[in-house]
Protein backbone atom coordinates (compact mmCIF):
# COMPACT_ATOMS: atom_id res chain seq x y z
CA UNK A 1 0.00 0.00 0.00
CA UNK A 2 2.85 2.39 0.80
CA UNK A 3 4.47 1.69 -2.57
CA UNK A 4 1.16 2.28 -4.36
CA UNK A 5 0.66 5.60 -2.55
CA UNK A 6 4.19 6.76 -3.38
CA UNK A 7 3.74 5.78 -7.04
CA UNK A 8 0.41 7.61 -7.21
CA UNK A 9 1.94 10.76 -5.72
CA UNK A 10 4.90 10.57 -8.07
CA UNK A 11 2.66 10.16 -11.10
CA UNK A 12 0.51 13.04 -9.95
CA UNK A 13 3.13 15.47 -11.26
CA UNK A 14 2.51 14.38 -14.86
CA UNK A 15 0.02 12.46 -16.98
CA UNK A 16 1.28 9.08 -17.99
CA UNK A 17 0.02 7.86 -21.33
CA UNK A 18 1.01 7.36 -24.96
CA UNK A 19 2.72 10.48 -26.32
CA UNK A 20 1.94 12.53 -23.21
CA UNK A 21 4.21 15.61 -23.42
CA UNK A 22 5.07 15.64 -19.69
CA UNK A 23 5.51 11.87 -19.18
CA UNK A 24 9.10 10.67 -18.62
CA UNK A 25 8.09 7.04 -19.08
CA UNK A 26 8.92 4.99 -22.14
CA UNK A 27 5.63 5.68 -23.90
CA UNK A 28 5.70 9.41 -23.10
CA UNK A 29 7.19 12.22 -25.16
CA UNK A 30 8.86 14.47 -22.60
CA UNK A 31 12.25 14.18 -24.34
CA UNK A 32 10.88 15.50 -27.65
CA UNK A 33 9.07 18.40 -25.97
CA UNK A 34 12.16 19.42 -23.98
CA UNK A 35 14.42 19.40 -27.03
CA UNK A 36 11.87 21.41 -29.01
CA UNK A 37 11.84 23.95 -26.19
CA UNK A 38 15.63 24.14 -26.28
CA UNK A 39 15.41 24.85 -30.01
CA UNK A 40 13.17 27.84 -29.33
CA UNK A 41 9.88 26.23 -30.29
CA UNK A 42 6.91 27.34 -28.20
CA UNK A 43 5.03 24.14 -27.35
CA UNK A 44 1.46 24.38 -26.06
CA UNK A 45 -0.52 21.33 -24.99
CA UNK A 46 -4.15 21.24 -26.17
CA UNK A 47 -6.70 18.66 -25.11
CA UNK A 48 -9.83 20.07 -26.75
CA UNK A 49 -10.58 20.14 -30.46
CA UNK A 50 -11.61 23.79 -30.35
CA UNK A 51 -8.16 24.81 -29.14
CA UNK A 52 -6.38 22.71 -31.77
CA UNK A 53 -8.59 24.15 -34.52
CA UNK A 54 -7.84 27.69 -33.32
CA UNK A 55 -4.12 26.92 -33.42
CA UNK A 56 -4.46 25.82 -37.07
CA UNK A 57 -6.23 29.06 -37.97
CA UNK A 58 -3.42 31.02 -36.31
CA UNK A 59 -0.84 29.32 -38.54
CA UNK A 60 0.74 27.00 -35.98
CA UNK A 61 1.84 23.43 -36.49
CA UNK A 62 -0.67 21.06 -34.83
CA UNK A 63 0.39 17.54 -33.90
CA UNK A 64 -2.57 15.18 -33.48
CA UNK A 65 -1.23 12.32 -31.35
CA UNK A 66 -4.24 9.98 -31.72
CA UNK A 67 -6.40 10.92 -34.72
CA UNK A 68 -8.15 7.54 -34.76
CA UNK A 69 -9.93 8.37 -31.49
CA UNK A 70 -11.58 11.52 -32.87
CA UNK A 71 -15.26 11.61 -33.71
CA UNK A 72 -16.73 12.87 -36.99
CA UNK A 73 -17.54 16.38 -35.61
CA UNK A 74 -13.98 16.68 -34.28
CA UNK A 75 -12.47 15.68 -37.62
CA UNK A 76 -14.77 18.07 -39.47
CA UNK A 77 -13.75 20.93 -37.18
CA UNK A 78 -10.03 20.26 -37.72
CA UNK A 79 -10.49 19.87 -41.47
CA UNK A 80 -12.35 23.19 -41.72
CA UNK A 81 -9.68 24.94 -39.64
CA UNK A 82 -6.96 23.42 -41.82
CA UNK A 83 -8.60 24.77 -44.95
CA UNK A 84 -9.25 28.23 -43.49
CA UNK A 85 -5.86 28.77 -41.84
CA UNK A 86 -2.25 28.42 -42.88
CA UNK A 87 -1.27 25.96 -40.14
CA UNK A 88 0.52 22.70 -40.74
CA UNK A 89 -1.15 19.48 -39.59
CA UNK A 90 0.82 16.42 -38.46
CA UNK A 91 -1.19 13.20 -38.05
CA UNK A 92 0.25 10.22 -36.18
CA UNK A 93 -0.77 6.87 -37.74
CA UNK A 94 -4.22 7.91 -39.04
CA UNK A 95 -6.61 5.37 -40.56
CA UNK A 96 -8.52 5.57 -43.83
CA UNK A 97 -11.56 7.30 -42.31
CA UNK A 98 -9.41 9.99 -40.69
CA UNK A 99 -7.42 10.61 -43.86
CA UNK A 100 -10.59 11.07 -45.91
CA UNK A 101 -11.26 14.34 -44.04
CA UNK A 102 -7.85 15.87 -44.85
CA UNK A 103 -6.50 14.39 -48.07
CA UNK A 104 -7.73 12.30 -50.95
CA UNK A 105 -4.19 11.62 -52.15
CA UNK A 106 -3.03 9.55 -49.15
CA UNK A 107 -4.43 6.15 -48.17
CA UNK A 108 -3.22 3.25 -45.97
CA UNK A 109 -1.53 0.45 -47.88
CA UNK A 110 0.03 -1.92 -45.34
CA UNK A 111 1.86 -2.33 -42.05
CA UNK A 112 5.31 -3.12 -40.66
CA UNK A 113 5.03 -5.80 -37.99
CA UNK A 114 8.70 -6.57 -37.37
CA UNK A 115 11.50 -4.31 -36.22
CA UNK A 116 12.67 -2.66 -39.43
CA UNK A 117 15.16 0.00 -40.46
CA UNK A 118 13.65 1.99 -43.33
CA UNK A 119 15.96 4.22 -45.39
CA UNK A 120 14.95 7.53 -46.89
CA UNK A 121 15.93 6.83 -50.47
CA UNK A 122 17.11 9.28 -53.15
CA UNK A 123 13.69 10.75 -54.01
CA UNK A 124 12.66 12.04 -50.58
CA UNK A 125 14.13 15.52 -50.74
CA UNK A 126 12.95 17.89 -48.01
CA UNK A 127 10.34 15.37 -46.81
CA UNK A 128 13.15 13.35 -45.17
CA UNK A 129 13.82 16.31 -42.83
CA UNK A 130 17.56 15.48 -42.85
CA UNK A 131 16.94 11.93 -41.63
CA UNK A 132 18.59 9.07 -43.52
CA UNK A 133 16.88 6.07 -41.88
CA UNK A 134 14.05 5.43 -39.42
CA UNK A 135 13.80 2.48 -37.03
CA UNK A 136 10.33 1.22 -36.08
CA UNK A 137 9.85 -1.47 -33.39
CA UNK A 138 8.02 -4.76 -33.75
CA UNK A 139 4.24 -4.75 -33.41
CA UNK A 140 4.27 -6.49 -30.02
CA UNK A 141 6.71 -3.90 -28.63
CA UNK A 142 5.03 -0.80 -30.11
CA UNK A 143 2.63 1.30 -28.07
CA UNK A 144 -0.11 1.11 -30.73
CA UNK A 145 0.69 -2.00 -32.67
CA UNK A 146 2.26 -2.28 -36.08
CA UNK A 147 3.51 0.80 -37.91
CA UNK A 148 1.30 1.94 -40.80
CA UNK A 149 2.40 2.39 -44.41
CA UNK A 150 0.72 4.75 -46.87
CA UNK A 151 0.30 5.08 -50.63
CA UNK A 152 0.23 8.52 -52.28
CA UNK A 153 -1.15 9.62 -55.63
CA UNK A 154 -1.44 12.82 -57.61
CA UNK A 155 0.38 15.69 -55.92
CA UNK A 156 1.15 13.75 -52.74
CA UNK A 157 4.73 13.02 -51.65
CA UNK A 158 6.14 10.11 -49.70
CA UNK A 159 9.40 9.05 -48.09
CA UNK A 160 10.95 6.12 -46.23
CA UNK A 161 9.37 3.53 -48.48
CA UNK A 162 9.04 -0.19 -47.75
CA UNK A 163 7.52 -3.00 -49.80
CA UNK A 164 3.85 -2.01 -49.28
CA UNK A 165 4.11 1.75 -48.98
CA UNK A 166 5.83 4.65 -47.24
CA UNK A 167 6.18 5.47 -43.57
CA UNK A 168 5.97 9.25 -44.14
CA UNK A 169 3.60 11.01 -46.55
CA UNK A 170 2.52 14.61 -47.15
CA UNK A 171 -0.13 16.38 -49.18
CA UNK A 172 -1.61 19.86 -49.04
CA UNK A 173 -0.08 20.81 -45.68
CA UNK A 174 -0.92 17.51 -43.95
CA UNK A 175 2.06 15.40 -42.84
CA UNK A 176 1.42 11.74 -41.96
CA UNK A 177 3.75 9.77 -39.68
CA UNK A 178 3.12 6.04 -39.79
CA UNK A 179 4.34 5.15 -36.29
CA UNK A 180 3.60 6.71 -32.90
CA UNK A 181 6.83 5.22 -31.53
CA UNK A 182 8.86 7.78 -33.51
CA UNK A 183 7.92 10.35 -30.85
CA UNK A 184 8.30 8.24 -27.67
CA UNK A 185 11.10 8.55 -25.15
CA UNK A 186 12.19 4.98 -25.85
CA UNK A 187 12.40 5.21 -29.64
CA UNK A 188 13.14 8.84 -30.51
CA UNK A 189 16.89 8.29 -30.07
CA UNK A 190 17.06 5.30 -32.41
CA UNK A 191 18.50 5.71 -35.92
CA UNK A 192 17.48 9.15 -37.26
CA UNK A 193 14.04 9.23 -35.64
CA UNK A 194 14.88 12.39 -33.72
CA UNK A 195 15.93 14.26 -36.87
CA UNK A 196 12.61 13.58 -38.57
CA UNK A 197 10.50 14.43 -35.52
CA UNK A 198 12.35 17.55 -34.41
CA UNK A 199 12.75 19.07 -37.87
CA UNK A 200 9.16 18.38 -38.90
CA UNK A 201 7.69 19.85 -35.69
CA UNK A 202 9.96 22.90 -35.34
CA UNK A 203 9.56 24.39 -38.80
CA UNK A 204 6.94 26.99 -37.78
CA UNK A 205 8.46 27.97 -34.42
CA UNK A 206 5.18 27.26 -32.58
CA UNK A 207 3.65 23.85 -31.95
CA UNK A 208 0.26 22.76 -30.62
CA UNK A 209 0.63 19.28 -29.08
CA UNK A 210 -2.94 18.00 -29.32
CA UNK A 211 -3.74 15.02 -27.08
CA UNK A 212 -7.44 14.05 -27.49
CA UNK A 213 -9.23 13.96 -24.15
CA UNK A 214 -12.31 12.09 -23.01
CA UNK A 215 -13.53 15.35 -21.43
CA UNK A 216 -13.68 17.12 -24.76
CA UNK A 217 -17.28 18.38 -25.27
CA UNK A 218 -17.08 17.58 -28.98
CA UNK A 219 -15.88 14.06 -28.21
CA UNK A 220 -19.11 13.24 -26.34
CA UNK A 221 -21.03 13.24 -29.61
CA UNK A 222 -19.22 10.14 -30.84
CA UNK A 223 -21.15 6.98 -31.52
CA UNK A 224 -21.65 4.79 -28.46
CA UNK A 225 -21.84 1.02 -28.41
CA UNK A 226 -25.63 1.12 -28.00
CA UNK A 227 -25.88 3.29 -31.09
CA UNK A 228 -24.81 0.37 -33.29
CA UNK A 229 -27.75 -1.78 -32.16
CA UNK A 230 -30.84 -2.04 -34.43
CA UNK A 231 -34.02 -0.12 -33.60
CA UNK A 232 -35.86 -3.21 -32.31
CA UNK A 233 -33.10 -3.99 -29.78
CA UNK A 234 -34.27 -1.30 -27.31
CA UNK A 235 -37.87 -2.58 -26.89
CA UNK A 236 -36.60 -6.16 -26.76
CA UNK A 237 -34.13 -5.34 -23.98
CA UNK A 238 -36.86 -3.55 -22.01
CA UNK A 239 -39.19 -6.55 -22.44
CA UNK A 240 -36.50 -8.97 -21.27
CA UNK A 241 -35.75 -6.72 -18.30
CA UNK A 242 -39.45 -6.71 -17.35
CA UNK A 243 -39.65 -10.51 -17.62
CA UNK A 244 -36.52 -10.91 -15.49
CA UNK A 245 -37.94 -8.55 -12.85
CA UNK A 246 -41.24 -10.44 -12.66
CA UNK A 247 -39.41 -13.77 -12.46
CA UNK A 248 -37.19 -12.53 -9.63
CA UNK A 249 -40.19 -11.22 -7.70
CA UNK A 250 -42.07 -14.48 -8.19
CA UNK A 251 -39.11 -16.61 -7.11
CA UNK A 252 -38.41 -14.33 -4.16
CA UNK A 253 -41.94 -14.77 -2.79
CA UNK A 254 -41.81 -18.57 -2.81
CA UNK A 255 -41.29 -19.96 0.65
CA UNK A 256 -38.93 -22.86 1.09
CA UNK A 257 -39.46 -25.92 3.31
CA UNK A 258 -39.88 -25.48 7.03
CA UNK A 259 -36.56 -25.68 8.83
CA UNK A 260 -36.59 -27.38 12.20
CA UNK A 261 -34.14 -25.84 14.64
CA UNK A 262 -33.59 -26.40 18.35
CA UNK A 263 -34.98 -23.58 20.45
CA UNK A 264 -32.35 -21.48 22.21
CA UNK A 265 -34.45 -21.40 25.38
CA UNK A 266 -36.81 -23.77 27.19
CA UNK A 267 -40.46 -23.02 26.47
CA UNK A 268 -43.34 -24.62 28.33
CA UNK A 269 -45.51 -26.88 26.14
CA UNK A 270 -48.61 -24.91 27.12
CA UNK A 271 -47.15 -21.74 25.64
CA UNK A 272 -46.30 -23.52 22.40
CA UNK A 273 -49.82 -24.90 22.13
CA UNK A 274 -51.39 -21.52 22.81
CA UNK A 275 -49.03 -19.80 20.36
CA UNK A 276 -49.82 -22.27 17.61
CA UNK A 277 -53.54 -21.97 18.33
CA UNK A 278 -53.39 -18.19 18.04
CA UNK A 279 -51.55 -18.46 14.71
CA UNK A 280 -54.19 -20.83 13.35
CA UNK A 281 -56.97 -18.61 14.65
CA UNK A 282 -55.42 -15.51 13.09
CA UNK A 283 -55.04 -17.23 9.71
CA UNK A 284 -58.54 -18.75 9.89
CA UNK A 285 -57.22 -22.18 8.89
CA UNK A 286 -59.80 -24.40 10.58
CA UNK A 287 -58.88 -27.42 8.49
CA UNK A 288 -55.27 -27.32 9.71
CA UNK A 289 -56.47 -27.09 13.32
CA UNK A 290 -58.84 -30.02 12.78
CA UNK A 291 -56.03 -32.08 11.22
CA UNK A 292 -53.80 -31.35 14.20
CA UNK A 293 -56.52 -32.39 16.66
CA UNK A 294 -57.29 -35.63 14.80
CA UNK A 295 -53.60 -36.51 14.36
CA UNK A 296 -52.84 -36.02 18.05
CA UNK A 297 -55.95 -37.98 19.13
CA UNK A 298 -55.18 -40.82 16.70
CA UNK A 299 -51.60 -41.08 18.05
CA UNK A 300 -52.81 -41.27 21.66
CA UNK A 301 -55.52 -43.81 20.82
CA UNK A 302 -53.09 -45.99 18.88
CA UNK A 303 -50.67 -45.90 21.79
CA UNK A 304 -53.36 -46.96 24.29
CA UNK A 305 -54.47 -49.78 22.05
CA UNK A 306 -50.94 -51.05 21.45
CA UNK A 307 -50.83 -49.95 17.81
CA UNK A 308 -47.68 -47.85 17.93
CA UNK A 309 -46.50 -49.11 14.57
CA UNK A 310 -49.90 -48.86 12.94
CA UNK A 311 -50.04 -45.91 10.56
CA UNK A 312 -53.17 -46.63 8.50
CA UNK A 313 -56.56 -45.22 9.52
CA UNK A 314 -58.36 -48.47 8.71
CA UNK A 315 -56.25 -50.40 11.21
CA UNK A 316 -56.99 -47.89 13.96
CA UNK A 317 -60.74 -47.94 13.22
CA UNK A 318 -60.77 -51.75 13.35
CA UNK A 319 -59.05 -51.71 16.75
CA UNK A 320 -61.40 -49.04 18.14
CA UNK A 321 -64.71 -50.64 17.07
CA UNK A 322 -64.91 -53.32 19.85
CA UNK A 323 -64.20 -50.77 22.62
CA UNK A 324 -66.60 -47.96 21.81
CA UNK A 325 -70.29 -47.61 21.15
CA UNK A 326 -69.86 -46.03 17.73
CA UNK A 327 -70.22 -47.49 14.25
CA UNK A 328 -67.20 -47.67 11.90
CA UNK A 329 -68.80 -44.90 9.77
CA UNK A 330 -69.07 -42.59 12.79
CA UNK A 331 -65.46 -43.28 13.75
CA UNK A 332 -64.29 -42.61 10.20
CA UNK A 333 -66.22 -39.32 10.11
CA UNK A 334 -64.66 -38.33 13.43
CA UNK A 335 -61.04 -39.32 12.69
CA UNK A 336 -61.08 -39.04 8.92
CA UNK A 337 -60.41 -36.00 6.73
CA UNK A 338 -63.93 -34.57 6.84
CA UNK A 339 -63.85 -30.81 6.21
CA UNK A 340 -64.56 -28.37 9.05
CA UNK A 341 -66.30 -25.20 7.87
CA UNK A 342 -67.07 -23.25 11.04
CA UNK A 343 -65.77 -22.58 14.54
CA UNK A 344 -68.72 -24.47 16.02
CA UNK A 345 -67.80 -27.58 14.02
CA UNK A 346 -64.21 -27.27 15.22
CA UNK A 347 -65.30 -27.04 18.90
CA UNK A 348 -67.70 -29.96 18.45
CA UNK A 349 -64.86 -32.01 16.90
CA UNK A 350 -62.61 -31.30 19.88
CA UNK A 351 -65.35 -32.41 22.31
CA UNK A 352 -66.09 -35.58 20.34
CA UNK A 353 -62.41 -36.54 20.22
CA UNK A 354 -62.06 -35.94 23.95
CA UNK A 355 -65.13 -38.05 24.64
CA UNK A 356 -63.75 -40.85 22.45
CA UNK A 357 -60.48 -40.92 24.39
CA UNK A 358 -62.38 -41.10 27.68
CA UNK A 359 -64.36 -44.07 26.39
CA UNK A 360 -61.13 -45.92 25.67
CA UNK A 361 -59.79 -45.07 29.14
CA UNK A 362 -62.85 -46.65 30.73
CORPE-V248607 format. One line per field, one symbol per residue. burial: b if it has 24 or more other ideal C-beta (glycine too) atoms within 12 Angstrom, else e. Layout:
# CORPE-V248607
burial: ???
This chain:
# CORPE-V248607
burial: eeeeeeeeeeeeeeebbbbbbbbeebbbbbbbbebbeeeebebbbbbbbbbbbbbbebebbbbbbbbbbbbeebbebbbebbeebebbbbbbbbbeebbebbbeebbbbebbeeebebebeeebeebbbebebbbbbeeeebbbebbbbbbbeeebbbbbbbeebbbbbbbbbbbbbbbbbbbbbbbbebbbbbbbbbbbbbbbebbbbbbbbeebebbeeeeeeeeeeeeeeeeeeeeeeeeeeeeeeeeeeeeeeeeeeeeeeeeeeeeeeeeeeeeeeeeeebeebbebbbeebbebbbeebeeeeeeebeebbebbeeebeeeeeebebbbbeeebeeeeebeebbebbeebbeebee
